[in-house]
Amino acid sequence: MAKKINYDLIMDNQIENIKADFLDRKPALLLHTCCAPCCSSVIEILKDVFDITLYFYNPNITEKIEYLKRYNELSCYIKQRNYTIKIINGLYSPEKDFFPNVKGLENTKEGGERCFICYNLRLEETGRLANSMGFDYFSTVLSISPLKNSQVINELGENLEKKYKVKFLHGDFKKKNRFLESIKISKEFNLYRQNFCGCCFSKS
Ligand code: SF4
């Protein structure tokens, strides 16, 4: 079995280099997010280094009512914290962008092949937009969840960095108790924390 790479350490090193390279401005980061709780503790560690724009692109949230609930919660949370962070709401079409991509994998276990395709779908769109809008970096908060495979997320990010010619900020955001921190922040701000990942197949 391949040795696991410590992507949290890689991110720390990347940030040190970024601080040395960007002396007169913060680099612009397009950060994919899936909901308010997942980005809460990630924003806290990145906001002093990057000029963050959040990208809410999640066609995997297959019920529109749930999608809107998560988007609205995110939007309210950013306002509540007085962050100077813009949110881009991506196109929402599960029928076009999610279901055809995971066809045949509906019954696979959460954390397997279906999810890897789902990570890539969202990361690819983030990389594409980062390129077309001239961002310095792109990344995703997905690795905050203990259920998400940070090894796969980072490998996908590296491939997309080459494809879209925008630097990928590595990360394993759950490290250093950041997942617990996100739960703490969610309680403090009374955030809606869903009890399923997003697609109808992840609902028990
Ligand atoms: S369980 Fe979550 S990550 Fe996996 S396919 Fe469904 S929405 Fe995507």
Residues whose N, C-alpha, C, O or C-beta is under 5 A from the ligand:
A	BS01	SF4	N60 E110 R114 C115 C118 C197 G198 C199 S202
